[in-house]
Amino acid sequence: MTGGELTLGAVLARLEEPERELAVQAEAAREQIAQLSARLDELGRAVEEVRITRKTLLALPDPQPPAPPAPKLPDHPAYQQIMAVFAAADLPLRARQVCEAMDWRSRPTTSTTPA
């Protein structure tokens, strides 16, 4: 053998270092794949949860708007009398008919001017 020729043992020895480096890189890639697979599984579960939530929300009936608060009615006695006239009437009434039913014309009026 001449000095420029490599023996089989020398070739094998030269291949050991690249083989170790490739094995280390392959193991690192496997670890990355395992981490990415775990992350992919997490994202898949999250997507499914969002999908279920969306489906559930779409199945809910539309909410009814809140009922408006009841109007505050006057508590003055005249209002109560007017409402009693309307409640007793069989037909719609005009203002004059309400006054006649309440007999307001025969009531004395209070005046601030001297007579």
C-alpha positions as CSV (number, residue, x, y, z in Angstrom):
1,M,0.0,0.0,0.0
2,T,1.1,3.5,-0.8
3,G,0.7,6.5,1.4
4,G,-2.2,7.9,-0.8
5,E,-4.3,4.8,-0.5
6,L,-6.7,4.4,2.3
7,T,-7.4,1.2,3.9
8,L,-10.9,0.0,4.7
9,G,-10.3,0.6,8.4
10,A,-9.2,4.2,7.7
11,V,-12.3,4.8,5.5
12,L,-14.5,3.4,8.2
13,A,-12.8,5.6,10.8
14,R,-13.4,8.7,8.7
15,L,-17.1,7.8,8.4
16,E,-17.6,7.5,12.1
17,E,-17.6,11.3,12.8
18,P,-20.1,12.2,10.1
19,E,-22.3,9.3,11.2
20,R,-22.3,10.5,14.8
21,E,-23.2,14.1,13.7
22,L,-26.0,12.8,11.5
23,A,-27.3,10.6,14.4
24,V,-27.3,13.7,16.7
25,Q,-29.2,15.7,14.1
26,A,-31.6,12.9,13.5
27,E,-32.3,12.7,17.2
28,A,-32.8,16.4,17.5
29,A,-35.2,16.3,14.5
30,R,-37.2,13.4,16.2
31,E,-37.4,15.5,19.4
32,Q,-38.7,18.5,17.3
33,I,-41.2,16.2,15.6
34,A,-42.4,14.9,18.9
35,Q,-42.8,18.5,20.3
36,L,-44.6,19.6,17.1
37,S,-46.9,16.6,17.1
38,A,-47.8,17.3,20.7
39,R,-48.5,21.0,19.8
40,L,-50.5,19.9,16.8
41,D,-52.6,17.6,19.0
42,E,-53.2,20.6,21.5
43,L,-54.3,22.8,18.6
44,G,-56.6,20.1,17.2
45,R,-58.3,19.8,20.6
46,A,-58.6,23.6,20.9
47,V,-60.1,23.8,17.4
48,E,-62.6,21.1,18.3
49,E,-63.6,22.9,21.5
50,V,-64.2,26.1,19.6
51,R,-66.2,24.3,17.0
52,I,-68.4,22.7,19.7
53,T,-68.8,26.0,21.5
54,R,-69.8,27.7,18.2
55,K,-72.3,25.0,17.4
56,T,-73.8,25.2,20.8
57,L,-74.1,29.0,20.6
58,L,-75.7,28.8,17.2
59,A,-78.3,26.3,18.6
60,L,-79.4,28.7,21.3
61,P,-82.5,30.7,20.7
62,D,-82.1,34.4,20.0
63,P,-82.4,36.4,23.2
64,Q,-85.5,38.5,23.6
65,P,-85.0,42.2,24.2
66,P,-85.7,43.2,27.8
67,A,-89.2,44.4,28.3
68,P,-89.4,48.2,28.7
69,P,-90.1,49.3,32.2
70,A,-93.7,50.1,32.9
71,P,-94.4,53.8,32.6
72,K,-94.7,55.7,35.8
73,L,-98.4,56.5,36.2
74,P,-99.5,59.6,38.0
75,D,-100.9,59.0,41.5
76,H,-103.1,62.1,41.5
77,P,-106.7,61.3,42.4
78,A,-108.0,63.1,39.2
79,Y,-106.0,60.6,37.1
80,Q,-107.5,57.7,39.0
81,Q,-111.0,59.2,38.3
82,I,-110.3,59.6,34.6
83,M,-109.1,56.0,34.3
84,A,-112.2,54.8,36.1
85,V,-114.4,56.6,33.6
86,F,-112.5,55.0,30.7
87,A,-112.7,51.6,32.3
88,A,-116.5,51.9,32.7
89,A,-117.0,53.1,29.1
90,D,-118.2,50.7,26.5
91,L,-117.0,52.9,23.6
92,P,-114.1,55.3,23.0
93,L,-114.7,58.6,24.7
94,R,-113.9,62.2,23.8
95,A,-112.5,64.6,26.4
96,R,-115.9,66.3,26.7
97,Q,-117.6,63.0,27.4
98,V,-115.0,62.2,30.1
99,C,-115.6,65.6,31.7
100,E,-119.4,65.1,31.6
101,A,-119.0,61.6,33.1
102,M,-117.0,63.1,35.9
103,D,-119.4,66.0,36.2
104,W,-116.6,68.5,36.4
105,R,-118.8,71.3,35.3
106,S,-120.9,71.2,38.4
107,R,-117.9,71.3,40.7
108,P,-116.9,74.7,42.1
109,T,-113.7,76.1,40.6
110,T,-111.0,77.5,42.7
111,S,-110.0,81.0,41.7
112,T,-107.2,83.2,43.0
113,T,-108.9,86.4,41.8
114,P,-111.2,88.2,44.2
115,A,-114.9,88.2,43.2
